[in-house]
Amino acid sequence: MSTGLAFAEQEASPLGETPDSLGTISIPYGFYNDSFGVAVGYVHSVTGYPQKQAGLLGTAMVGSQGSAMAILYGQDILLPNTERFLFDPIASVGYFSDNESYIDGNPGFTDERAGSNGSDKDNFVTGDGWDNYFRLRFQYLLPIAGGKVVSFDTVALKEGLPVSKPREDPKWNPLSSGKIYLELTPFYRSQQVDGDDIESKLKTNGLDVGMFWDNRDFHQNPSSGNALNIELSRDFGWLNSTESWTTVSAEYDHYIPLSLSPAFRQSVLAFDAWTAYSPSWNETEDGEIENRPPAFSGATLGGEWRMRGYPSNRFSDKTAVYYAAELRMIPYWNPFEGWPWLQHYVGVAWVQFVPFVEVGRVGPSWDLSELHSDMKVDVGLGFRVWAKGIVARVDVAVSEESMGVQMMVSQPFQF
């Protein structure tokens, strides 16, 4: 997948020159969602370390419902003594109290599989437990197109936008435009749910193998171009894995610059399409599912990235499709300029307002007719900021079942 969190670019001086100083954020914050309730946290991020194109971010949070979580993330770190090998580590440790999981086990829905497209919104189980995750993504930049010459130079920014075009206008030929990365990602995740109706513990570990074509003009906040990611995920059933499984997925996003109004510094129409399929998924004669990805992997919709108006991992099945459109608008107005004491810590260069719409569906087979019938829909509004090399977002979306509030770093699509 793409490099979703933005670390590599730094803010330009009034003359358009990139300074040597690191972009650092170290502040407390607060939020609310269904998993944490009222929560407080602390985040520390550094842009341009340990190398100029890299960055590190760490955050910890605790909520009124008894949930707590810590995350450590690194991006675009160049392997020592190499020119083309990057790696992105991410590790999270979390304990969740009274968490709702859309997995089988609710005694009120014995004749319905939780997470299916027609499943009841109340078909979930509630429990406490640990959810721990680790991923280490290695990327190799192929020596073709934009990767012929290895360059990780930072892009000079002025008030959060490139001073000039970071690269030539994107073309449709991947052999002459954009950068192509080969990716290998070992992963591990364990999830525990201990409740009145269920005691479940899932563990999965394996590899993601993929190819990513990044043909966007400025990947942290694209205004033109496109990107394509194709990935194979495999749990071999080794070590302490619950069971083996396989998923293939593909994602394409596209960006069109617009001129809406003199009031906006930038207006962009962003599209995304994604699909996933699990060839290992097998339903036995007695209705049991064998070799299926966990509900938090594979063909899954709901939560921070896809179908934001639904709870996390609300829908999961053998296959899924998803489409989204966002209108990303950056006005000249920046309310943070009126709060110099806060700007000293966060350095918000722009704010962005983003109305969006999403449609998606999971299904038992990759049948285009079925997958494009009875689709789920949500609409929402996002508020995003560029703060010292990081896009932070709050997206509020409404669906027929609920209203979701998603807080995350990075733009959605190709994370």
C-alpha positions in Angstrom: 0.0 0.0 0.0 0.9 3.6 -0.2 2.8 5.7 2.3 -0.3 7.1 4.0 1.0 9.2 6.8 2.7 12.3 5.7 6.2 13.0 7.0 8.6 13.7 4.1 7.7 17.3 3.3 8.6 20.3 5.3 7.3 23.9 5.4 9.0 26.4 3.2 10.2 29.8 4.3 8.7 32.9 2.6 11.3 32.5 -0.1 10.2 28.9 -0.8 13.3 27.3 0.7 13.0 24.2 2.9 14.4 24.8 6.4 16.8 22.4 8.2 14.7 22.3 11.4 12.6 19.3 12.1 8.8 19.5 12.3 7.8 18.4 15.8 4.4 18.1 17.5 4.2 17.2 21.2 0.7 18.0 22.6 -2.2 16.4 24.6 -5.6 16.0 22.9 -9.1 14.8 23.6 -11.8 13.1 21.7 -14.9 10.9 22.0 -16.0 7.7 20.2 -18.0 4.6 21.0 -14.9 2.5 21.9 -13.3 4.9 24.3 -16.1 7.2 25.4 -14.6 10.5 26.6 -10.9 10.1 26.1 -7.6 12.0 26.5 -4.3 11.3 24.9 -0.8 12.5 24.1 1.0 12.6 20.7 4.6 13.2 19.8 5.7 13.2 16.2 8.9 14.2 14.4 9.1 15.0 10.7 12.5 14.6 9.0 13.9 12.0 11.4 15.8 9.7 11.4 16.3 10.8 7.8 15.0 13.9 5.9 12.3 11.8 4.1 11.3 9.9 7.2 9.3 10.4 10.3 8.2 8.9 13.6 4.9 9.2 15.6 3.9 7.9 19.0 0.6 8.3 20.8 -1.2 6.9 23.8 -4.8 7.4 24.9 -7.2 6.3 27.7 -10.9 6.6 27.8 -13.7 6.8 30.4 -15.0 3.4 29.4 -11.8 1.7 30.5 -10.2 1.4 27.1 -6.6 2.3 26.5 -4.2 2.2 23.5 -0.6 3.0 22.5 0.7 3.3 19.0 4.2 3.7 17.5 4.6 4.4 13.8 7.5 5.1 11.5 7.4 5.9 7.8 9.7 6.1 4.8 12.8 5.0 6.8 15.6 4.1 4.5 17.4 0.8 5.4 21.0 1.5 6.3 23.5 1.1 3.4 20.8 1.0 0.8 19.3 3.4 -1.8 16.0 1.9 -2.7 14.7 0.0 0.3 12.3 1.7 2.7 10.4 0.3 5.6 7.4 1.4 7.6 7.0 -0.1 11.1 3.8 0.1 13.1 2.9 -1.4 16.4 -0.1 -1.0 18.6 -1.2 -2.4 22.0 -4.7 -1.8 23.2 -7.2 -3.0 25.8 -10.9 -2.4 25.0 -13.7 -2.5 27.5 -17.3 -3.3 26.5 -16.2 -3.4 22.9 -18.7 -4.4 20.2 -17.4 -7.0 17.8 -19.5 -8.1 14.7 -18.6 -11.8 15.1 -20.9 -14.8 15.7 -21.9 -15.7 19.2 -24.9 -13.5 20.0 -27.6 -15.9 21.3 -30.3 -13.7 19.8 -29.1 -14.4 16.2 -28.4 -18.1 16.0 -29.7 -18.3 12.4 -27.8 -15.4 11.0 -24.1 -14.9 10.3 -22.8 -11.7 11.9 -21.3 -9.2 9.5 -23.1 -10.4 6.4 -24.6 -7.7 4.2 -28.2 -8.4 5.5 -27.2 -9.0 9.1 -29.0 -7.1 11.9 -27.2 -4.1 13.2 -27.6 -5.6 16.7 -25.9 -8.9 15.8 -22.7 -8.3 17.7 -21.1 -9.5 20.9 -19.8 -7.3 23.7 -16.7 -8.0 25.7 -13.4 -6.9 27.1 -10.0 -7.9 25.8 -6.6 -7.1 24.3 -6.1 -6.2 20.6 -2.4 -6.1 19.7 -1.1 -5.5 16.2 2.3 -5.3 14.5 3.2 -4.7 10.8 6.6 -4.1 9.1 6.2 -3.0 5.5 9.3 -3.2 3.3 9.3 -1.2 0.0 11.6 -1.5 -3.0 11.6 1.3 -5.5 11.9 -0.1 -9.0 14.4 1.7 -11.3 11.9 2.7 -13.9 9.8 5.8 -14.7 10.1 8.2 -11.7 12.3 5.7 -9.9 15.1 5.7 -12.4 16.9 8.3 -10.3 16.8 7.7 -6.6 15.7 10.9 -4.9 14.0 11.5 -1.6 14.4 15.2 -1.6 11.9 17.1 0.4 9.3 19.2 -1.4 9.3 22.9 -0.5 6.0 24.0 0.9 4.5 27.4 1.5 1.5 27.5 3.9 1.2 23.7 3.5 1.0 23.5 -0.3 3.9 22.9 -2.8 5.6 26.0 -3.9 5.9 24.5 -7.4 4.9 21.3 -9.0 6.7 18.5 -7.2 6.9 16.4 -10.4 5.7 16.5 -14.0 2.0 16.1 -14.8 1.1 12.5 -14.2 0.7 10.3 -17.3 -1.3 7.1 -17.7 1.8 4.9 -18.6 3.3 3.4 -15.4 6.6 2.8 -17.4 7.0 6.5 -17.9 5.2 8.2 -15.0 5.1 7.9 -11.3 7.0 5.5 -9.0 6.4 1.7 -8.7 7.2 0.0 -5.4 7.3 -3.8 -4.7 6.2 -4.4 -1.1 6.6 -7.2 1.4 4.9 -6.9 4.8 5.1 -9.3 7.7 2.1 -8.9 10.0 0.8 -10.2 13.3 -2.5 -9.5 15.2 -4.2 -11.0 18.2 -7.7 -10.1 19.3 -9.5 -11.2 22.5 -13.2 -10.8 23.3 -14.3 -12.0 26.8 -18.0 -11.4 27.4 -21.2 -12.9 28.8 -22.0 -14.6 25.6 -18.6 -15.5 24.2 -15.0 -16.1 24.9 -13.0 -15.7 21.7 -9.3 -15.3 20.9 -8.1 -14.9 17.3 -4.5 -14.8 16.3 -3.2 -14.3 12.8 0.3 -13.8 11.3 1.6 -13.9 7.7 2.7 -11.8 4.8 1.3 -9.2 2.5 2.9 -9.1 -1.0 2.0 -6.2 -3.2 2.8 -3.8 -6.0 2.1 -0.1 -5.6 2.1 2.5 -8.4 2.2 6.0 -7.0 1.3 8.4 -9.8 0.1 11.3 -7.6 1.6 14.7 -7.6 1.9 15.1 -3.8 1.0 11.9 -2.0 0.2 13.4 1.4 -2.5 15.6 -0.1 -2.9 14.9 -3.8 -4.3 17.4 -6.2 -3.9 15.4 -9.4 -2.9 12.0 -10.7 -3.8 8.5 -9.6 -2.5 5.5 -7.7 -3.0 1.7 -7.9 -2.3 -1.0 -5.3 -2.6 -4.7 -5.8 -2.0 -7.0 -2.8 -2.0 -10.7 -1.8 -2.4 -11.4 1.9 -1.6 -14.9 3.3 -1.7 -16.4 6.7 0.0 -19.8 6.4 -1.4 -21.2 9.6 2.1 -21.3 11.1 3.2 -20.6 14.7 0.1 -19.7 16.8 -2.2 -18.7 14.0 -5.9 -19.6 14.5 -6.2 -20.9 10.9 -4.8 -20.2 7.5 -6.4 -17.9 5.0 -5.8 -15.9 1.8 -7.1 -12.6 0.5 -6.4 -10.6 -2.7 -7.3 -7.0 -3.0 -7.0 -4.0 -5.3 -7.4 -0.3 -4.8 -7.5 2.6 -7.3 -7.8 6.3 -6.5 -7.9 9.3 -8.8 -7.7 13.1 -8.3 -9.1 15.9 -10.4 -8.2 19.6 -9.6 -11.1 22.1 -9.7 -11.5 25.8 -9.7 -14.6 26.3 -7.5 -14.2 29.7 -6.0 -11.6 32.5 -5.3 -12.2 31.8 -1.6 -10.4 28.4 -1.9 -6.6 27.9 -2.2 -7.2 24.4 -3.5 -10.2 22.3 -4.5 -9.9 18.6 -5.5 -12.4 15.9 -6.4 -11.0 12.6 -5.1 -12.3 9.2 -6.1 -11.5 5.7 -4.7 -12.5 2.2 -5.7 -11.5 -0.9 -3.7 -12.3 -4.6 -3.8 -11.2 -7.7 -1.9 -11.8 -11.5 -2.3 -10.8 -14.4 -0.2 -10.3 -17.6 -2.3 -9.6 -19.7 0.8 -13.1 -19.0 2.3 -15.0 -22.3 2.4 -18.5 -22.8 3.7 -19.1 -26.4 4.8 -22.4 -28.3 4.5 -23.3 -27.6 8.1 -22.8 -23.9 7.6 -19.4 -23.5 9.2 -16.8 -21.2 7.6 -13.3 -22.6 7.2 -10.1 -20.7 6.2 -11.7 -17.3 6.5 -9.8 -14.1 7.3 -10.6 -12.7 10.8 -13.4 -10.1 10.8 -10.9 -7.3 11.1 -9.0 -8.4 7.9 -10.0 -9.3 4.3 -13.2 -8.2 2.7 -14.3 -5.9 5.6 -16.2 -2.6 5.6 -16.9 -0.1 8.4 -14.7 2.2 10.6 -11.9 4.6 9.9 -11.1 3.8 6.3 -14.2 2.5 4.4 -17.9 3.1 5.2 -17.2 5.6 8.0 -20.8 5.9 8.9 -20.8 2.3 10.3 -19.0 0.8 13.3 -15.6 -0.7 12.9 -15.6 -4.0 10.9 -19.4 -3.9 10.7 -19.5 -6.0 7.5 -17.3 -8.9 6.5 -17.6 -11.7 4.0 -15.8 -13.6 1.3 -15.7 -10.6 -1.0 -16.5 -6.8 -1.0 -16.6 -3.7 -3.1 -16.3 -0.1 -2.1 -16.5 3.3 -3.8 -16.0 6.8 -2.4 -16.0 10.4 -3.6 -14.6 13.4 -1.7 -14.6 17.1 -2.5 -11.5 18.4 -0.6 -11.6 22.2 -0.2 -8.8 24.3 1.4 -10.0 27.9 2.0 -7.6 30.9 2.4 -9.2 31.3 5.9 -7.3 29.6 8.7 -8.9 29.9 12.1 -5.7 28.8 13.8 -4.0 32.0 12.8 -6.1 33.7 15.5 -4.7 31.4 18.2 -0.9 32.1 18.2 -0.4 30.3 21.5 -1.8 27.1 19.9 -0.1 27.6 16.6 3.2 27.5 18.4 2.6 23.9 19.2 0.6 22.5 16.2 1.7 24.7 13.3 -1.5 24.3 11.3 -0.8 25.6 7.7 -4.3 24.9 6.3 -7.7 23.6 7.2 -9.7 21.5 4.7 -13.5 20.9 4.5 -14.5 17.6 2.9 -18.1 16.5 2.1 -18.0 12.9 1.0 -20.2 9.9 0.0 -19.4 6.2 0.2 -21.2 3.1 -1.1 -20.1 -0.5 -0.5 -21.2 -4.1 0.0 -19.9 -7.5 1.1 -21.1 -10.8 -0.4 -20.6 -14.5 -0.5 -19.1 -14.5 -4.1 -17.4 -12.0 -6.4 -20.6 -11.5 -8.5 -20.8 -8.0 -9.9 -24.6 -8.0 -10.1 -25.0 -9.1 -6.5 -22.3 -6.9 -5.2 -23.9 -3.8 -6.8 -27.4 -4.5 -5.4 -28.6 -3.6 -1.9 -25.5 -1.5 -1.3 -24.8 0.3 1.9 -24.5 4.1 1.7 -23.3 6.8 4.0 -22.6 10.5 3.6 -20.4 12.7 5.7 -18.3 15.8 6.3 -14.6 15.8 7.2 -12.5 18.5 8.8 -8.8 18.1 8.2 -5.6 20.1 9.0 -2.0 20.0 7.9 0.1 20.3 11.0 3.9 20.2 10.7 3.9 17.5 8.0 0.9 15.4 9.2 -2.7 15.4 8.0 -5.0 15.0 10.9 -8.7 14.4 10.2 -12.1 14.2 11.9 -14.8 12.6 9.7 -18.4 12.5 10.7 -20.6 10.2 8.6 -24.3 9.2 8.8 -25.7 5.9 7.6 -29.1 4.2 8.0 -27.8 2.4 11.1 -25.7 5.0 13.0 -23.5 8.1 13.0 -19.8 7.5 13.0 -17.1 9.9 14.2 -13.7 8.8 13.0 -10.5 10.5 14.1 -7.3 9.5 12.3 -4.0 10.7 10.8 -3.6 10.8 7.0 -6.0 11.2 4.2 -8.2 8.2 3.5 -7.5 6.1 0.3 -4.3 4.1 -0.2 -3.2 4.0 3.4 
